[in-house]
Amino acid sequence: MTDGEQLHQQIFFAVVFTVIQGDKITERDASEIRQQLVDNGARFVPLREDGSVDDIAQLSHIISSHIDFPEYHASLDFNCHVVKPSWVNQSLIKKRLVQARQHSPDPALIFQDVVVAYGDLPQGDRDAITAGVMAMGGMYSAAMTKLVTHIVSLTEDSDKIRIVKNMKLSTKVVLPHWFDDCLKLGKKISETPYVLPNPEIFEPGSFPTRKMEAQPDLAGALSAPGAPTTPRKHLNVFSGKRIYFSADLNIHDKLATTLADLSEYSGGKLSLIVDQCDVYVGHYRDGPGYVQASRAQKIVGNLAWFYDVITRNRWTNPQKKLLHYPVPRHGMDGFRGLKISLSNYTGDARSYLENIIVTAGGEFTRTMKQDNTHLVTAHKKSEKCDAAQEWNIHIINHLWLEESYAKCQVESLTNPRYVHFPPRTNLSEIVGQTAINMDRVEELYFPEDSTSMQGSAGPAKAAKQSARKSLPSAAAMRTNVVLEEQRTPVARRGLPEKENEAPSSTARASKMKAAEKLEKAAVDIAAFEKEMKRKGGVTHGRKRGQEEVDEDETSTPDISGDEEIAASRPGKKQRTKDAATADQVPVKYRMLTTGEDRWSKKAKKEADDRKTLRSLGIQVITNPIECNLLCAPRILRTRKFVMAISCAPEIVNTGYLDYALKHRELQDTAAYGLQDREMESKWGINLAESLLRAKDNNHKLLRGWTLYVTDKVGGGFETFKDIIEANGGTAIPYKGRTGVQLPRRRLKLEDDPEAGLESQNQGGNEETDYVYLISGTADEEVKIWPTFRKLAEKQGLEARIVKTDWVLNCAMAQRVEWDEQWELSEESPT
């Protein structure tokens, strides 16, 4: 056998790699990984002396437990796989290169460390969960092996679960509800409340108070990280980097000198010119320096990020933490006027969210009163949550706050992710996982067209302010300022330029002297960072009143974070007459609106209008299946409208809402009943008759029906799933698989003991022989039709492949009826 043939038999013969150390990969670990790969045919490329990646274009893999290194985005551009050490281990076990995606350290792939198997679970649920897990970085195993991390099952009656118990494996047996809640939130939450045999989510009673575990996502995420307790002997995180400190940091000479020492001691150099730096450190998202550095794709962070990197001696991406990137000088549009309180967040999570509220331009209130607009809570079991519901204050989780800040705009409160609170789960555990949306930041603060730049107002205002002492001027006495003759070329987004040669080391004595200065300056830096959080001083601006100071000094936080509620909910004697009247008005209508844009991007107006309506006995809701009053300009085929019909609500036109808000009184709904003959004729329905049938059906029109829906259907599977479930049916996505077990034939009317009034609207006995596939006419949908027909025929059923109009008509007419106009066929797929 030739040397070439022997090489090709080695597992990693085509792999060119490097290893990045971190918290989970020590120097010893890195050495072992390197040896394993090289012994099996791979070629190792060492990092540069400054710790940066050398020539990404030649690498096929980077072994790392995180993505916090400057070259990460560039590695994606060059199709270089970034994988965890588990990729190496699994490849060696299977004696072949395993898929890299399942071993990515990218936190966006929330199931990256999940290998799922199934116990007692219907096939449709298995297919849906498998698709979600694999899309989010996980893997599926048909067999029970030691690699399986989770078994999804409704009961413990399964051979796989018996194997777990007998072998005492660490595999967790969870309900499918865990995956549902993770996918709804887009975050991986704790499995504990979902674990069999006694899942907490089914236990009655109040939410159990748990001591929160360490939150690694908040490590260093706050704006005031702690100072190092001892000098660092090998501080090299900025080795070879030139650092520019912006004048908008507004720091005094002593602190400027300290930061200069930090830069030198960590291996970096100072730059007086933005164009010649590698790292830009500034406080605000405006000014010529910020815009120039951002457009040139330089590393841009704030002082909190700089100090966190120094403290840990580990590189992190300043865009990964919301408060590590320069902040908007005057807050964000939409946040002004919002009064936001927090509940059920404690410790670092609470401090983190407080800072985001203030930085975004909102008002954070420790106490919650009736004039609050929002309550951000980790779960809905607290006195504050009870009061918020009583006072019609918006209740959302922290994802709304984080994503609004990340996207530089107030996100809609109707997004289901923001009002989802999984049972027995404290959402504090996923605080700090949201990163800055740089596409949106670029659009607003440094677009190529400077005339449309929001940030351009910032420099103009800054120029009118009094001159400030900047770090470069204070550090100009030092001899290590770097000057270059040529401009740094603009690089592609995420693609770093060639790293500069590492600077020559200074004398050991000067480094030790600098280390001593750092120790003495820790108090100054911590004080400066504390000032950054305040309204006043560096960032925000106001002197706190004595009443607020007293409250902060005398309050003792408890584990729920709701210590303020006793002071914030006034007794009956303290309430105004209007407030007391509003509180006493019972809810008459749970109103849903659709086709309305009066509150679009007007959070303050929406909050005020909701309070007005609540004082009249109307509670504005977002869940269609809870409404008893539907307000719309005309008959619509929106998800909300179609779902709401199943509730048999009163339906009014928008004039009813206009009158109530203008005159602050309610009229008879009959005077504003929705009349729309044109749409009734177009869709072949009579709205009044539909509502009468809806009362008889009582959400059971599709009871016993299982409808299959293609995952590519126009409008999205989830939309039709919601409509079908609102009417008592079951929706299952169909992707063309041949092994799907279709549901058993529905019972005929005379054989169904549970049949009620809805049975008269279910199409009669002739419908029991059919199984439906709701589909669009895209090529990838059409090609799975024959498979579905054969599947139905094999199981003794007849397939009907129908347009989405069929199920929409069923839901809007509140009866199942058949017309050939809704059928799709391969001969004429239109």
N, C-alpha and C positions, 0 to 999 in steps of 0.2 A: 504494500500500500504506500502510495507517495505521500510526501509531507502535505501536499494540497488536499488529498482525500482525507487524511487524518484531521486536518483543520476543519473541514466541512462537517465532520462528524461531531465536533465539539458544539455544545449548546449555544455559546455566545460568540461564535466565530465572526459574526458580522457586527458585533457591538463595539462602539467606540464611546467611552464613558468618562465621567468624572464624578466625584463624591463631594457633597457639601455637608459639612458638619453642622450640628445644631443641638437643641435640647435633647432630642431623641437619638441622635447619632453622635456618639463620643468619638474621640480620636482612635480608641481601640476598635470600636465598631466599624469605623471607616476603613481601618487597616484590614479587618477580616473580610468585609465586603469586597474590597479591592482584590484581595488574594483569591476569593472564590470566583470572581469574574475572570481574572487573568488566567487562572488555572484551567478554565474552561473555554479559552480561546478569545477572550475580549482584549481590547487594547485600552490602556489607561492613559488619560491625559491629565496631568496634575493642574491644580489651580495656580494662578499667578501668585507672586509673593504677597500681594495685597489682598489675596483671598477671592479675587474676581475670576470669572470663568474665561478661559483662554480659547478664542476662535470657536464660537458656537457652531459655525457652519460645518465643522468636521465631526461634531458629536452626534451620536444617535440617541444617547440616553444620559440624563443627569439623575443621580441617585440622591434624593433629599426627602426629609420628612416634612418640609414646608415649602411654600412658594415665595417666601420673603427674601428674595435675593434680586438684585437689580436686573439680571439678565433673563428673568422668567418669561416676560412677554416676548423678548427676542427669540427665546428658545422655541416658542410656539410658531413664530414666523418661519423658522428654519425647520419645522417639523421634527424637532428634537423632543423626545419623550421625557417628561419629568416624572419619575416614579419613586415610590417608597421602597425601602429594603425588602418588603414582603414580595415584591416582584421578582427579586433575585431568588429568594427561597422557594417560591412557588414554581419558578421555571426549573430549578434544580430538581424539585420533587417530581414534576411531570415530565422532565427530560425534554422539554421543548420551551420555546419562548411563549409565555402566556400573554394575554391581552394586556396592554399597558394601561388602558383607561381605568380598569378596575383597581389599579394600584396608584392612581394619581393622588397627590397630597392636596389637590385643589379643594378648599372647603365648600365650594359651590356644589360639589358632588357629595351630597349629604349621606349617601349610603355607600360610600367608598370602602368601608370596612365591614360591610354586611354581606353574608352569604346565606341565602334564604332557602328553606325547604318547607314542605307542607305536610300537615297532618289531616285532621278532619275539617276540610274546607271545600266548598263547591268549586267546580272547574272554572266557572266564569270568574269567580273572585281570584282564583290562582292566576289566571291569565292577566287580569288587571294589575295585581300586585307585582307580578314578575316584570311586566312592562315598565312600571314605575320605578322599581328597584334598579333595573338595568340602565334605565335612562339617567338615573342619579348616581351611577358609578358602582352599583353593587353587582352581585352574581347570583345565579340560581343553580341549585344542585338537586337533581332528581333523586339521587341516592343519599343516604344518611352517612356522612363522613365526619371526621374530627374537625374539618374546616368549616362546617356549618355553624353559623353564629346564632341564627334565629329559626325556630320552627313556628310557622303560623298555623293556628288551629283554633277551632271553636270549643273543642273539648280535649280531654287528655286520652281519649280512646284512639290511639294510634301506635303502630309498631315503632315508629321513629321516636316517639316520646318515651316509650318503654325502654328503648335503647339508651336514651339520654339518662334516665333514672338509674338503670342497671349499671351503666359504666361511669356514672357520676360525672358526666361531661358538663362543661360550663355553658353549653348552649341554652339560650333563653327561649322559653315557649310563650309566645305572645298572641294576643287577639289581633285580628286584621284591622281593628280600629286604630292600632298604633300607626300603621302605615298610612291610613286615611288621614289622620291628624298631622303627621309629618309632611305629607304631600300638600295638604291644605295650607300649612304655614310656610312651606318651603324651607323648613329647618328640621333638624333631627332633635327630637325631645327625648326625655328619659323614658325607658320602657317600663319602669317600675309599676305604674298604675295599671298596666295592661298584661302583666305576667300571670299565667295560670299557675296553680289551680284556683286561686282566690283573687281575681283582678279587682283592684280598688275602685275602678270606674263604675262597677255595679253596686258598690256599697252605698247605702243611704247615709244621710248625715252631712255635717258640715265638712268643709275642706280641712284636712289635717295639717297642722302647722309643722313644717319640716325645717330643719336647719339646713340652709343652702350650702352645698359643697363648693369647693374652689371653682372659680370661673375663669378658665384660662383665656377666654376670648376678651376679658376685660383687663388682662395683664398689660400694664403700660398704656391703657386706652384713655385714662383720665388726664386732665390737663395739668396735674401737679404730681408727677411721679416722685418717688422717694429718692434721696441722694444716696450714693454708694457709701457704705460704712467704712471701707478701707481702700487705700490706693490700689489701683489696678496696675499690675506689673507688666501685663502684655496687652495693653489697650491699642488695638490696631484697626478698629472698625471703619475709620475714614482714611485708611492708608491709600495714598496716591490721589486723594480727592481734594479739589480746591473748593472752598466754602465761602459763599457770599452771604453776609448777614444784612438784611434790609434795615433801612432807617426807621421803618414803621414799627420796629420792635420797641422803640422809645425807651431805651435802657441807658443807665448812667455809666460813667467811665469805669467804675470799679467792676461792675458786672460785665462790661465789654471786655475788659482785660481778662476776666475769669473765663469767658467763653473763648477768647483767643487761646488761652492756655489749654482749654479742653480740646480745641481743634488740633493744636500741635501735639498734645500728649496722645491723641488717638491716631496719629499718623497723618493728619491732614495738613493743608496749608490754607491761608486766607487769600481771598481775592478781592480787590477793590472794584472790579469791573464785572458786571453781570454776564457779559458776553463771554468772559474767560473762565467762568466758574463751572464746576460739575454739580454742585449742590446749592440751591437757593433756599435760605431760611428766612421766612417773613411771617408777619402776623395776619395781614389782610389780603383778600383776593382782588387787589386793585393796584394801580400804580404802574409806571413804565417798567420797573424792574420785574415785577411779577409777570406782567404780560410777555415781556421779552423772554424770560426764562421758561415760561410755560410753552410758548410757541416753538422754542428751540428744543423742546423735549428734555429739558434738564430735570434733575430730581428736585421737586418742590415740596417742602414740608414746613411746619412751624416749629417754634422753639420747644414745645412739648415733645414733639417727635424727636428732635435733635437730642434732647436731654435723655429721653427714653433709650435711644440707640446707644448713647454713651454709657448709661447706667448698666445696660445689659451686655455691652460689647458684642452686639449682634445686629446685623442689618435687618431692617423691616421696611416694608413698603408704606410710605406715609399716606397712600390712598386707601389702605386697608382699614384704618381706624378713622372714624368721622372727625375726631377732634385732633388728629395729627396733621391735618391739611389746613392751610390758611383759611380764616373764617371770613364771612361776608361782613363788611364794615358796618352796614346799617341793617343787619338782619336780612330776612327773606320776605318777599312779597307774600301776603296771605297770613303771615304769623302775627303781624301787628294787630293788637286788639284781642288776641286769644289769651284767655286765662286758663292755665293748665295746671292740674294737680296730679299727684302720683299716689298710687295705692299698691300695697303688697310687694313693692320693690325695696330692698334693704342694701346696706353696705355700698360697695363699689357700683353696683347696678343702679342704685338710686342716685348716687352722685353723678354718674355718667349721664343719665337721662335729664337730670336737673340742668347740667351744663349745656346739653343740646337745646333744651327749651329756650334758655336765656340767649345762647349764641344765635339761634334762628330768629330772634326778635320777639318771641312770645313772653308772656309774664308767668313765671312759676310761682305758685302759691302753696305754701306748706299746709295752710288750712283750706278747706273747700267750702265755699259759700254758694248761694244761689246765683250769683253773677258769674261763676265759673262757666266756661264754654266746653271744656273737655276734662275727662278723667282718664288717665292712662293707667291701666292696672294689669297685674300679672295673672290674676284670676278674679272671679266675680264674687268671692266670699269675703266680704268685709263691710263694715258699717258705711264706709264712703260709697261703696257701690250701691248699697240700698238707698242712700240719700240721693245719689246721682240719678237713679231711676225715678225716684219721687219728684225730683226737680227737673227732669227731662234734660239732663246734661249728657253729652255724648260720652259713651263708654267704649274705649278701644284699647287694644294692646299696644305695646311699644313698637311693633313693626311699623305702625302708621307714622310714629314720630321719627324713627330712624330713616325710613324710606322717603319721607317728605324732606328731611334734611339732605339726604344723599342726592335726591333728584332736584333740589332747589325749588320745590314748589309744594304746596299743600295738597296731599293726595286725597282722593275721594273717600269719604267715610263709608261709601256703599260697597267697597271692596271686601268680599267675605273674609279675606285673610286677616283684616284688621279687627274684626269682631268675633273671631274664632277663639274660643277658650276651651281647650280639651279638658275633660273632667279629670279631677285629681292631679292636675299638672300645674306647676308654677313656672310661668314663662320667663321668670328671671334667669333661668338656666341658658337661655339663648340670646341674652342681651349682648350686644357688641359684635355681632357677626355680620353686620351690614357695612359695605364698603362705599366709598364715594363713587358716584356715577360721573366719570370723567367726560363722557360725551356731552352730558348736560352742562357740566361746569364749563367746558370749552365753548359751548354754544352761547352761554350767558356772559362769561368773563374774559375770554381771550379768543374770540373768533378772528378769522383771517381778515374779515372786513371790519376795520376798526371803527367805522362810522356807526355800526350797529352794536357796538360793544357796551354792555351794561357797565363793565368795569371802568370805562373811560371816564365816567363821572367821578370815580374815586380819586384818580390822580389829580384832577382839577381841584377838587376840594382839599386834597392833601397839600397842594401847593400853596393854598391860602393860609394854612396853619403856620404856627410859629416854627422856626427851625428846630430840628431835633438833633440830639447827639446820636450818631450812628456808630455801630461797632467798628466799621473800617477806619473811621477817623480816630477812634480811641486806640486802635491797634496799629496805626500807621508807624509807630515807633519801632515795631518789631521788624526784623530783617527778612522774614520768610514770606513776604507778599510776592505773589507770582504775577508777572506781566507777560503777555504774549503779543506778538506783532500781528497775527492773523486772527480773523473772526472764527469762532467755532461753527462749523457747518451745521445746518439744521438736519436732524436725523428723523427717521420715521418714528411714529408713535410707538413707544414701548421698545425701541431698538437702541440700545446704548451705544455710544461711540467707543472707539478704542480707548482703553484705560491708559492713563498717563503713567509714566515711570514713577515708581515709589520715590519719595523725597529722601535725600540723604539723612541718616539718623543724627540727632543732636547728641550732645554729651550726656552721659548718664546723670551727672549732677544736676543739669538743668531740668531733666525729666522728673527727678525726685523733688526738686523745688516746685515744679508745676503741680505735682501730686499733692504736696502740702497745701498749696494755694487752693486747690479744689476742695480739700477738706474744710478749710476755713470759709470758703464761699458757698458751701452747701446751703446755709441758712438764707443767704441773699437770693439764691436761685429759687429756693422753695417759696420765699416771700414774693418774689416776682411772679411766679406761676400762680400763686394764690390771688394776686392782684388781677391776673388775666381773667379770672372767673367773675369778678365783681363788675357791677354796673358802676363805672367810674374808673379812675386810674387808667390803666392801659386800654381796656376793652369797652366797657359798657357805660358806666357812668354815674350812678346816683348815690347819694348818701342815705344809708338806711335810717329809717325813723326809729325812735327809741322803743316804740311798741314792738317792732319786728326784732330788734336786738334782744329785748327781754325774752321774746318767745324762743329765739334760737338758743339763748343761754340757759333757759329753764326747762326746755323740753327734753325729755329723755326718750329716745326712740325705742320702740319695742319691735318684736320680730315681724309684725305685720306691716309696719310702716304707716299705721293709721292713727298715730297718737294725736293728730291734730283734729280729729273729727268731733271730739267732744266740744272743742271751742268753736268749731266752724258751723255746727248745726244749732242755730239759736232756738231757745225755747219759745213756747207760744207767746209769752209776754214780750219777747224781743222782736218778734216778726212784725213787719209792717202789715197794714190792713190788706193791701194788694197781695202780698206774698201769702198771707194766711188764706185768703180767698182762693188763690191759685192752688194751694196745696189741698184744699178741701174739695175741689171739683173732681169728681170721679171720671175715669176714662170712659167716654161714651163711644168714641170711634178710634179704631186702630187704622190709621189712614196710610195708604201706599200711593205714591205718585209715580207716573211713568209718562214719558214724552214731554217732560217739563224741564226747562233749562234755567228757570229763574234763580236757582242757587248755584249754578255752575261757576266755579272758581270764586265764590262769594261766601266764604266760611262764616264770617261775622254775621252777614245778613241771614244766612241759613239758621245759625244759632238763635238769633233774635226772633225770627219767625216761628221757629219750633217752640220757643217759650210762650209766645203769644197764643199759639194754637193749643198748647198744653193747658193754658189757663182757661181755655174755652171747653176743655174736655176732649181734645183731639191729640192723640199721641202719634207722631209720625214714625213709621217703621220702615224697614228695608226688606223684611222677610215676607214674600208674597203669601205664603200659606197661613199667615197670622192675621191678615187684614179683614176688616168688615166694611171698609169704605175704600173704594178705588177712585182716584182722581186722574183723568186723562183728557186730552183735548179732542180725541176721536178714538174710534176702535182701532187698536194697534195689534200687531202680531209680535210684540216684544215678549221676552221671557217673563217679565213681571206681569204683564197684562194677561197672558195666556195662563200662567200659573194661578193668578188671583181668581179667575173665573171659577175654579174648583171650590172656592170658599163661599160662593154665592153672595158676594158682597153687594152693598148698594154702590152704584157706579154713577159718578157725577162728572160734569165737565169742569174745566178750570175756573169758570166764573164763580163757582162755589168757594174755592180757595181764595180767589181775589176778594170777594165780599167779606169773608171772615177776617182776613188780615187788615182790610181797610177799615171796617166798622167794628171790629173786635166783638162780633156776635155771630151766632150760627143761625142760618136759615133752614127751612124745611128742605131736605135733600131732594124731595120730589120736584121742587121748582127748578132744580138744576140737573135733572136726570139726563144722562148722556143719550143723545139722539144722533144716529149716523146711518141713515138709510143707504147711502152710497156704499159704505164699507160692508154693511150687512148683505147687500145684493152682490157685491164683488166676491165675498167669501162664502156665500150661501148659508148664512145663519140668521137667526132671529135672537137678538141679545136677551130680550125678556124671557123667551122660552128657554134659552140656555141656562139662565139663572134659576128658573124653576126646576129644571132637571138637576142642576148642581146641588140644590137642597136635598133632593131625593137621593142623589148619588153619595153625598157626604164623603167626598174624597175616595170613593171606591169604584169609580167608573171602570178602571183597569184592574180591579182586584182579581188576582189569579193569572194575569197576563204577564208573560215575559217577552219583551220586545228586544230584538237585536238591532244595534245601530253601528254603522261603519264608523271607524275612528276618524275618517277624513270628511265626514259629512259637513256640508255648509252650515255654519252657525256653531259647530263644535259639539262633540259628544256630551259634554257636561250640561249644555243647555237643554238638550232633549232628555237627558237623564232626570234633570230637575222637573221638567214638565210631566214626564211619565210617572215619577214617584209622587208628585203632588196629587195625582189621580189614582194612587194605590197600586200602580204597576211596578215592574222591575225592568231596568234597562241594563243591557250587557253589551260591551263593545265587541264587535266581530271584525277580525283581521284576516280571515281566510283560512283559519286552521281547520284541519280535517278531523281532529279527534275530539271536537266539542260535543258534550252531552247535552242535547236539547231537552227542554222541560217536557214532562209527561203531558199527554193530551188533557186539556181542560175538561172539567166535569160538565155534563149537560145540566140544564136548568133543573130538571126534575130529580137529578141525582146529587145536587149540591145543597147540603144542609145549611150552609152559611149564606145562601142567596138572600138578598134583601131587595129593597126598592130599586137599587142600581141595576139589577139583572134585566129590567125591562129596557134598559138603554145600552146593553152590551152586545147587541147584534144577533142574538138568538143562537140556537144550537148549531146552525151551519158554520159558525165561526170556530167551533172547537177543533176542527180538523186542520186549521191553518197555523203556521208559524211565520211571523213577520220579520223582515229585514228592512230597516229604514236606511235609505242610501241616497247619495248624490249621484251624479253621472260622470264624475272624473274617471279617467282610464283605469287608475289603480283601484277604484271601487268596482267598476264594471267587471274587471277580470276575476273578482272573487264571487260573483253571482252564481256561476255554475257549481262551484264548490258548495255553496250554501244550499242550492237545490238538491244536490246529491245527498248531502248530509240529512236534509229533511226527509227525503224519500227513503233513505236507509232506515230511518227511525219511524216510518209509517205516518209521516205528516206531509202536508203539501206546503211548499214555500210560496209566500207572497213577498215580492220585493217591491217596495213602495217609495214614492216620493215623500219628502218631509211634510208636504201639504196634508197627507192622510192623517198623521198624528196631530198636527195643528188643528185640523178640522174636528177631529174627535174631541180634543180638549176645549175648543171654543164652542162647539155645538153641544158638548156634554152628552154625546151619544156616539156609539160605534156604528158606522154605516159604511157600505162599500159602493164604490163607483170605479169603473174601469179607467177613468181619467187619472187615477192615482197610481196605477200599476206601471212598473218598469220592466222592460224585457230586453234581452240581448239583441233582438232584431231591430228595435228602435229605442235605444237608451237615451231618451230625452224627456 
